[in-house]
């Protein structure tokens, strides 16, 4: 799935992932490819992006924002 993480100043991440774990309002949430469409608010915590190309996990600390997932594409807009 395609993942983009943006804030007002820059693009923090743009790439493919096999799984994304995020700090949502209702608790930690995992998004896998072909997940149902959703929009959720983010709470302070860490977004973890599991890459398909390597065993490396990309971690990005967040203080809040929003995540939208649709058509196998996740877009995060951070505060």
N, C-alpha and C positions, 0 to 999 in steps of 0.2 A: 504494500500500500504506500501511497505517497504521503509524506509528512512535511508540513511547513510550520515553523515556529517563528513568529514575528513580534517585535515590540515597536514602539513609535519611532525608534531611531534606526533599527537594522533588522536584517534577517538573521536569526540565530541558528537556524537549521533548515535545510531543504534537501530531502533525500528519501530513499526507500527504507522501509522497516517491515519486520515480520510481526512485531508486537510493540505496543506503546502502553505504558502504565502511567497513570496521571492522578494527581490529587484532586478529586472532585468533591463537591459539596456534600454528597451522601457518603463519602468514603473513597478509598482508593479504587480506581476503575482500570480495567484492562481492555484495550481495543485490539482486536485481531482483524486481519484482512476479511473483507465482506461483512463486517459488523453492520447491524441495522443503523440507519441514520439517527444522529443524536446531536443535541446541543446541550452543553453543561457548563456551569461556572466552575472556575478553578479556585482552590484555596491555597494558602501557603504550603509549600512542599517541594517535591522534586518530580519532574517528568523524566521517565526513563525510556529511552528509545533503543529497542533491540534491533540491530542491523542484520540484514540478510547476508551481506558481503563478508562479514567478519564476526568473530565472537565478541567484539567490542560493544559495550553498552554506553550510549551517550546520555549523560545526566545533565539536566538543566534545572537550576533552582528557580522557583517562581514565588511571587507574593500574591498572585491572583491573576484573573483574566477569564478568558472563555475558550472553549474548544468546540469546534463544529466538525462532525464526521458525516460524509455523504459520498456516494459513488466511489468508495475505496480511497478516499482522500481525507486526511485529517489536517485541519488548519487551527493553529493556536494563536490567539492574539493576547499578548501579555500586557500587564499594567506597567 
